[in-house]
Amino acid sequence: MTATSPTILDVPVDRATSKEIKRLVGKIEKLLDERDVLIRRARDEGASLREIAELLHVNHVTVKNLL
């Protein structure tokens, strides 16, 4: 006996919502670039990976991977 799965219909995203999401994605990309610059600067100034990680609320391995 095989079960049939229900069909899920795609509902298009509202135009205003789509526009807002795209705007936020652009902001996020810019902020992540700024974060990466500041991480490199902190490292160049002598901060340890653990110190930087604590500020970012991540572990030091994550910081190392960003560098």
N, C-alpha and C positions, 0 to 999 in steps of 0.2 A: 504494500500500500504506500503510495507516495502522497505527500502533502503538497498542496499548491501554496505558493507564497502570494501574499497580496501585492497588487500593483501599487507602487507609490508614484504619484504624479509629481513632476517637477513644477514648482510654482516660481515664476520669475521674481527676482528681487525688485522691489519698488525702485524707481529711477532715483528718487531723492536719497534713499538709503544707500544705493550703489555709489552715488556720487560722494556721499559722506565717508563711506568705507575707503574709497580710493584716496580721498583727501587725507584720511588718517594714516593710510599706508605710507604715503609720501612723508608725512611728519615723522613717523616711526623710523623710516630709513634714515632720515636726516639725524634724528636723535641717536640712533645706534652708531652712526659715523662719528658724531661728537663724543660719545662714550668711549669708542675705541681710541680716539686721539688722546683723550684724557688718561686712559689706562696706560698708553705708551709713555705719556709724559710722566706719570707717577712712577712708572718703572725706571725711566731714565733718571729721575730725581732720587732713586735709591729705595723706593718703597718695595717691600717684599710682596710676593704673590699673595700671601695670606692676608696682609694688610689691605691690599686692593680688593681681594675677595670679600673681606668682611664689609667693606663699604658697599659692595654690589649685592650683598646677600647671596653669594654663590660660593662654591668651593674653589680652592687655589688651582685645581686642575682645569676648571672652566676658564679661569683667567689666563693660564698658560696656553690653552688652545686658542684664545682670542689674540694672543700675541703672535 
